[in-house]
Amino acid sequence: PDAPDRPLATLTYAILSVPFGLVGLWLALMIGPNTVRNLLYGFFVDGSYATSWGGPTLAGAWTVHAALALLLVPVGLWLVRGLTALQRRLADALLGGRRLPVAAAAGSVAVLLGAGLFLTAWLHQV
């Protein structure tokens, strides 16, 4: 059945997809600007590098930040890909009338709970 014939399923999908969209947006905003900032670390940070990762020299701090940025980009993109796959399965189940696989349902709950915990920890750090 088409989505217009199932208003409750459409509303449910709309409500459930908001957290997925927010997590995806947050990941995209973390991947892009943080990668650029860490690759250009030496231009953004002034002062002592004694407490910086890779410090106490600018060269060491810049190297560590750039290396971590390059290593974390594929991880972030992989997370976005997985998030997209989960959202697609949710859409297929709710809007396409298919059954939601147990693994997809459990994965969705795990992603949303994990994102909430990570966001809470991140906000306390900032």
Z-matrix of the N, CA and C atoms (Angstrom, degrees):
N
C 1 1.453
C 2 1.525 1 110.94
N 3 1.300 2 115.05 1 148.62
C 4 1.459 3 120.45 2 178.26
C 5 1.518 4 110.48 3 -77.35
N 6 1.320 5 115.07 4 158.33
C 7 1.459 6 120.91 5 -177.98
C 8 1.530 7 113.35 6 -60.33
N 9 1.353 8 120.31 7 -39.06
C 10 1.466 9 118.49 8 -179.53
C 11 1.524 10 113.31 9 -61.39
N 12 1.336 11 117.88 10 -24.82
C 13 1.458 12 120.84 11 178.73
C 14 1.526 13 111.69 12 -79.46
N 15 1.314 14 116.60 13 -8.42
C 16 1.458 15 121.00 14 -176.43
C 17 1.528 16 109.57 15 -128.60
N 18 1.326 17 118.16 16 72.88
C 19 1.466 18 119.96 17 -175.18
C 20 1.527 19 113.32 18 -62.14
N 21 1.325 20 118.10 19 -34.86
C 22 1.464 21 119.78 20 179.52
C 23 1.527 22 110.64 21 -66.87
N 24 1.328 23 117.03 22 -40.52
C 25 1.465 24 120.47 23 178.01
C 26 1.524 25 110.45 24 -65.15
N 27 1.326 26 116.42 25 -39.42
C 28 1.466 27 120.45 26 179.04
C 29 1.522 28 110.70 27 -64.87
N 30 1.318 29 116.80 28 -43.93
C 31 1.464 30 120.83 29 178.55
C 32 1.528 31 110.80 30 -64.77
N 33 1.319 32 116.54 31 -42.30
C 34 1.467 33 120.65 32 178.56
C 35 1.521 34 110.59 33 -61.12
N 36 1.325 35 116.07 34 -44.95
C 37 1.467 36 119.36 35 178.69
C 38 1.526 37 110.98 36 -63.12
N 39 1.320 38 116.78 37 -42.15
C 40 1.467 39 120.31 38 180.00
C 41 1.526 40 110.81 39 -60.20
N 42 1.319 41 116.68 40 -42.51
C 43 1.467 42 120.43 41 -179.27
C 44 1.526 43 110.88 42 -69.85
N 45 1.333 44 116.67 43 -43.88
C 46 1.463 45 119.92 44 -177.88
C 47 1.523 46 113.15 45 -72.38
N 48 1.321 47 117.66 46 -24.12
C 49 1.463 48 118.90 47 -178.16
C 50 1.524 49 112.69 48 -81.35
N 51 1.320 50 118.32 49 -16.40
C 52 1.468 51 120.53 50 179.45
C 53 1.534 52 111.61 51 -60.37
N 54 1.340 53 119.54 52 -49.08
C 55 1.467 54 117.93 53 178.50
C 56 1.534 55 112.76 54 -61.73
N 57 1.334 56 117.19 55 -37.34
C 58 1.465 57 119.50 56 177.63
C 59 1.528 58 110.28 57 -62.54
N 60 1.317 59 116.43 58 -42.90
C 61 1.457 60 120.34 59 178.70
C 62 1.515 61 112.17 60 -63.81
N 63 1.327 62 116.38 61 -40.69
C 64 1.464 63 119.75 62 179.16
C 65 1.526 64 111.74 63 -66.53
N 66 1.321 65 116.72 64 -40.66
C 67 1.470 66 120.08 65 178.01
C 68 1.527 67 109.82 66 -65.03
N 69 1.329 68 116.72 67 -43.24
C 70 1.464 69 120.13 68 178.44
C 71 1.518 70 112.14 69 -63.23
N 72 1.319 71 117.08 70 -41.92
C 73 1.461 72 121.00 71 178.06
C 74 1.522 73 110.55 72 -64.10
N 75 1.328 74 116.52 73 -43.98
C 76 1.462 75 120.49 74 179.09
C 77 1.531 76 110.35 75 -61.14
N 78 1.336 77 117.02 76 -43.39
C 79 1.468 78 119.83 77 178.19
C 80 1.526 79 111.38 78 -61.50
N 81 1.323 80 116.46 79 -43.92
C 82 1.464 81 119.84 80 179.83
C 83 1.527 82 111.05 81 -62.66
N 84 1.320 83 115.95 82 -40.89
C 85 1.462 84 119.16 83 179.45
C 86 1.529 85 111.99 84 -70.27
N 87 1.314 86 116.97 85 -27.17
C 88 1.464 87 119.71 86 177.08
C 89 1.530 88 111.15 87 -79.40
N 90 1.318 89 117.01 88 -38.46
C 91 1.461 90 120.58 89 -177.04
C 92 1.529 91 110.94 90 -67.64
N 93 1.315 92 117.22 91 -51.95
C 94 1.463 93 120.86 92 -174.05
C 95 1.519 94 114.58 93 -64.06
N 96 1.326 95 117.93 94 -69.57
C 97 1.468 96 119.48 95 -176.15
C 98 1.526 97 113.93 96 -62.34
N 99 1.331 98 117.88 97 -37.66
C 100 1.464 99 118.83 98 -179.63
C 101 1.518 100 112.06 99 -67.47
N 102 1.323 101 116.95 100 -34.96
C 103 1.460 102 119.55 101 177.67
C 104 1.522 103 110.32 102 -64.30
N 105 1.320 104 116.14 103 -47.05
C 106 1.468 105 119.92 104 179.12
C 107 1.525 106 110.21 105 -62.09
N 108 1.317 107 116.76 106 -45.50
C 109 1.466 108 120.41 107 -179.06
C 110 1.529 109 111.47 108 -61.27
N 111 1.319 110 117.20 109 -42.90
C 112 1.462 111 119.62 110 -178.08
C 113 1.525 112 112.62 111 -73.64
N 114 1.324 113 117.66 112 -31.75
C 115 1.462 114 119.63 113 175.74
C 116 1.528 115 111.10 114 -68.79
N 117 1.315 116 116.25 115 -31.34
C 118 1.467 117 121.86 116 179.59
C 119 1.527 118 111.21 117 -107.13
N 120 1.314 119 116.67 118 31.47
C 121 1.462 120 123.70 119 -172.57
C 122 1.524 121 113.33 120 -50.35
N 123 1.302 122 117.68 121 -43.89
C 124 1.463 123 121.50 122 -176.35
C 125 1.516 124 113.91 123 -62.78
N 126 1.317 125 117.61 124 -24.46
C 127 1.465 126 121.07 125 179.39
C 128 1.529 127 112.50 126 -84.97
N 129 1.338 128 117.20 127 -17.51
C 130 1.457 129 120.72 128 -175.13
C 131 1.523 130 114.22 129 -99.10
N 132 1.316 131 117.63 130 -21.60
C 133 1.459 132 120.57 131 -172.91
C 134 1.524 133 109.65 132 -113.49
N 135 1.312 134 115.33 133 130.44
C 136 1.464 135 121.01 134 176.37
C 137 1.523 136 109.26 135 -110.05
N 138 1.303 137 115.62 136 157.44
C 139 1.455 138 119.52 137 172.01
C 140 1.514 139 113.56 138 97.21
N 141 1.312 140 114.17 139 -154.68
C 142 1.457 141 121.84 140 -174.98
C 143 1.527 142 111.26 141 -77.65
N 144 1.318 143 115.04 142 142.84
C 145 1.463 144 121.33 143 177.52
C 146 1.526 145 110.75 144 -108.00
N 147 1.325 146 116.71 145 13.49
C 148 1.464 147 121.31 146 -175.75
C 149 1.526 148 111.93 147 -61.00
N 150 1.323 149 117.86 148 -34.95
C 151 1.465 150 120.50 149 -178.58
C 152 1.528 151 112.16 150 -101.37
N 153 1.303 152 117.39 151 4.10
C 154 1.461 153 121.45 152 -179.06
C 155 1.522 154 110.58 153 -82.69
N 156 1.326 155 116.94 154 151.72
C 157 1.463 156 120.19 155 174.22
C 158 1.517 157 108.03 156 -60.38
N 159 1.308 158 117.01 157 126.00
C 160 1.451 159 121.46 158 -179.78
C 161 1.513 160 113.38 159 89.16
N 162 1.335 161 117.37 160 -5.94
C 163 1.462 162 121.26 161 -179.48
C 164 1.512 163 110.76 162 -67.12
N 165 1.255 164 118.91 163 175.37
C 166 1.458 165 129.92 164 19.79
C 167 1.530 166 114.57 165 -93.90
N 168 1.329 167 118.83 166 3.79
C 169 1.464 168 119.14 167 -179.12
C 170 1.526 169 110.33 168 -103.59
N 171 1.328 170 115.41 169 157.46
C 172 1.461 171 120.53 170 176.96
C 173 1.524 172 110.60 171 -62.00
N 174 1.322 173 117.01 172 -41.62
C 175 1.470 174 120.51 173 -178.64
C 176 1.528 175 111.17 174 -61.38
N 177 1.314 176 116.96 175 -43.72
C 178 1.462 177 120.46 176 179.60
C 179 1.518 178 112.23 177 -66.33
N 180 1.326 179 116.49 178 -44.41
C 181 1.462 180 120.73 179 -179.59
C 182 1.529 181 110.61 180 -64.97
N 183 1.311 182 116.63 181 -42.60
C 184 1.460 183 120.84 182 -179.49
C 185 1.526 184 110.51 183 -65.01
N 186 1.324 185 116.61 184 -41.93
C 187 1.467 186 121.15 185 179.69
C 188 1.525 187 111.35 186 -62.08
N 189 1.318 188 116.93 187 -46.94
C 190 1.464 189 120.38 188 -178.81
C 191 1.527 190 110.78 189 -64.72
N 192 1.324 191 117.54 190 -44.43
C 193 1.465 192 120.04 191 -179.48
C 194 1.530 193 111.47 192 -65.47
N 195 1.318 194 117.59 193 -40.60
C 196 1.469 195 120.36 194 179.09
C 197 1.528 196 110.88 195 -67.18
N 198 1.324 197 116.96 196 -41.85
C 199 1.466 198 120.25 197 179.82
C 200 1.529 199 110.99 198 -63.59
N 201 1.323 200 116.51 199 -43.99
C 202 1.465 201 119.55 200 178.45
C 203 1.527 202 111.45 201 -64.10
N 204 1.322 203 116.59 202 -38.48
C 205 1.465 204 119.68 203 178.26
C 206 1.524 205 110.36 204 -61.19
N 207 1.320 206 116.68 205 -45.29
C 208 1.463 207 120.16 206 -178.56
C 209 1.528 208 112.08 207 -69.07
N 210 1.319 209 117.12 208 -31.95
C 211 1.465 210 120.19 209 178.47
C 212 1.525 211 112.33 210 -75.42
N 213 1.321 212 117.13 211 -31.49
C 214 1.462 213 119.97 212 -175.41
C 215 1.529 214 114.11 213 -86.51
N 216 1.320 215 118.45 214 -17.19
C 217 1.468 216 119.98 215 178.35
C 218 1.533 217 111.22 216 -60.82
N 219 1.336 218 119.94 217 -49.78
C 220 1.470 219 118.28 218 178.28
C 221 1.529 220 112.99 219 -61.97
N 222 1.316 221 117.37 220 -34.37
C 223 1.466 222 120.38 221 177.95
C 224 1.530 223 109.94 222 -64.37
N 225 1.318 224 116.59 223 -45.52
C 226 1.460 225 120.37 224 178.72
C 227 1.516 226 112.41 225 -62.64
N 228 1.327 227 116.64 226 -42.22
C 229 1.464 228 119.87 227 178.68
C 230 1.525 229 111.26 228 -66.59
N 231 1.325 230 117.02 229 -36.48
C 232 1.461 231 121.04 230 176.70
C 233 1.533 232 110.15 231 -64.15
N 234 1.335 233 116.86 232 -39.33
C 235 1.465 234 120.32 233 177.66
C 236 1.526 235 111.37 234 -65.16
N 237 1.326 236 116.87 235 -40.58
C 238 1.468 237 120.21 236 177.79
C 239 1.526 238 109.99 237 -63.92
N 240 1.322 239 116.68 238 -40.52
C 241 1.470 240 120.66 239 178.71
C 242 1.530 241 111.18 240 -62.40
N 243 1.323 242 116.77 241 -44.45
C 244 1.458 243 120.50 242 177.99
C 245 1.518 244 112.32 243 -64.50
N 246 1.314 245 115.95 244 -39.69
C 247 1.460 246 120.77 245 177.92
C 248 1.527 247 110.74 246 -63.07
N 249 1.314 248 115.78 247 -40.74
C 250 1.463 249 120.79 248 178.05
C 251 1.527 250 111.19 249 -64.33
N 252 1.330 251 116.72 250 -41.13
C 253 1.467 252 120.36 251 178.85
C 254 1.528 253 111.12 252 -63.78
N 255 1.328 254 116.77 253 -41.69
C 256 1.466 255 119.42 254 177.89
C 257 1.525 256 111.33 255 -64.15
N 258 1.318 257 116.20 256 -41.58
C 259 1.460 258 119.05 257 179.93
C 260 1.530 259 110.72 258 -66.26
N 261 1.315 260 116.85 259 -35.37
C 262 1.471 261 120.51 260 177.81
C 263 1.534 262 110.58 261 -64.47
N 264 1.320 263 116.55 262 -42.24
C 265 1.473 264 119.50 263 178.83
C 266 1.522 265 111.13 264 -65.57
N 267 1.317 266 115.73 265 -37.24
C 268 1.458 267 119.94 266 176.84
C 269 1.528 268 110.40 267 -64.09
N 270 1.327 269 116.70 268 -42.59
C 271 1.467 270 120.77 269 178.32
C 272 1.523 271 110.97 270 -64.59
N 273 1.324 272 116.94 271 -43.59
C 274 1.467 273 120.01 272 178.59
C 275 1.523 274 111.27 273 -59.69
N 276 1.330 275 115.74 274 -40.52
C 277 1.461 276 119.39 275 -177.63
C 278 1.525 277 111.81 276 -71.25
N 279 1.313 278 116.60 277 -45.11
C 280 1.465 279 118.98 278 -174.52
C 281 1.523 280 113.25 279 -83.49
N 282 1.319 281 116.77 280 -38.71
C 283 1.463 282 119.45 281 -175.86
C 284 1.518 283 112.74 282 -96.56
N 285 1.320 284 116.75 283 -25.13
C 286 1.457 285 119.94 284 -178.01
C 287 1.509 286 113.49 285 -98.08
N 288 1.313 287 117.06 286 -1.94
C 289 1.450 288 120.16 287 178.28
C 290 1.516 289 113.94 288 75.65
N 291 1.326 290 117.12 289 12.34
C 292 1.463 291 119.95 290 178.34
C 293 1.521 292 109.54 291 -88.06
N 294 1.304 293 114.39 292 166.12
C 295 1.460 294 120.15 293 179.29
C 296 1.527 295 109.20 294 -84.59
N 297 1.321 296 116.28 295 136.12
C 298 1.461 297 121.25 296 178.85
C 299 1.523 298 108.78 297 -78.73
N 300 1.341 299 117.29 298 119.95
C 301 1.467 300 119.04 299 178.17
C 302 1.529 301 111.02 300 -60.85
N 303 1.311 302 115.65 301 145.53
C 304 1.463 303 120.99 302 -178.85
C 305 1.528 304 110.21 303 -59.42
N 306 1.326 305 116.83 304 -40.28
C 307 1.465 306 120.01 305 -179.98
C 308 1.526 307 111.12 306 -62.75
N 309 1.327 308 117.23 307 -38.84
C 310 1.464 309 120.38 308 179.03
C 311 1.526 310 110.92 309 -68.60
N 312 1.321 311 116.49 310 -39.72
C 313 1.465 312 119.73 311 178.11
C 314 1.525 313 110.44 312 -65.13
N 315 1.327 314 116.53 313 -45.85
C 316 1.465 315 120.29 314 178.90
C 317 1.523 316 110.65 315 -64.84
N 318 1.322 317 116.83 316 -40.10
C 319 1.461 318 120.55 317 177.97
C 320 1.515 319 111.84 318 -63.63
N 321 1.321 320 116.51 319 -39.37
C 322 1.464 321 120.41 320 178.72
C 323 1.521 322 111.26 321 -63.13
N 324 1.319 323 115.76 322 -45.69
C 325 1.465 324 119.90 323 178.73
C 326 1.529 325 109.89 324 -63.24
N 327 1.327 326 117.05 325 -43.59
C 328 1.466 327 120.61 326 -179.77
C 329 1.525 328 111.46 327 -62.97
N 330 1.326 329 116.99 328 -41.88
C 331 1.469 330 120.62 329 179.49
C 332 1.520 331 110.44 330 -63.25
N 333 1.309 332 116.71 331 -46.36
C 334 1.459 333 119.66 332 -177.27
C 335 1.530 334 111.78 333 -67.68
N 336 1.323 335 117.28 334 -40.77
C 337 1.467 336 119.51 335 176.64
C 338 1.527 337 111.24 336 -66.83
N 339 1.330 338 116.13 337 -43.60
C 340 1.464 339 120.04 338 178.34
C 341 1.517 340 111.95 339 -62.55
N 342 1.322 341 116.39 340 -41.16
C 343 1.464 342 119.95 341 178.57
C 344 1.524 343 110.78 342 -64.31
N 345 1.321 344 116.44 343 -39.47
C 346 1.463 345 119.67 344 177.65
C 347 1.518 346 112.12 345 -63.84
N 348 1.329 347 116.45 346 -43.23
C 349 1.467 348 120.11 347 178.07
C 350 1.524 349 111.43 348 -65.65
N 351 1.325 350 116.34 349 -43.14
C 352 1.462 351 120.15 350 179.95
C 353 1.520 352 110.94 351 -64.74
N 354 1.326 353 116.93 352 -41.69
C 355 1.460 354 120.66 353 179.34
C 356 1.524 355 110.75 354 -63.60
N 357 1.326 356 116.46 355 -41.17
C 358 1.462 357 120.11 356 177.95
C 359 1.527 358 110.88 357 -61.94
N 360 1.326 359 116.67 358 -46.08
C 361 1.465 360 120.48 359 178.92
C 362 1.523 361 110.96 360 -63.60
N 363 1.325 362 116.58 361 -40.89
C 364 1.462 363 121.03 362 -178.91
C 365 1.526 364 110.99 363 -65.61
N 366 1.329 365 117.03 364 -41.22
C 367 1.462 366 120.18 365 179.15
C 368 1.524 367 111.64 366 -65.95
N 369 1.323 368 117.47 367 -33.80
C 370 1.462 369 119.76 368 177.32
C 371 1.525 370 111.61 369 -72.20
N 372 1.323 371 117.17 370 -25.93
C 373 1.465 372 121.48 371 178.11
C 374 1.516 373 110.41 372 -74.79
N 375 1.332 374 115.82 373 -42.37
C 376 1.464 375 121.02 374 -176.51
C 377 1.490 376 107.63 375 -73.25
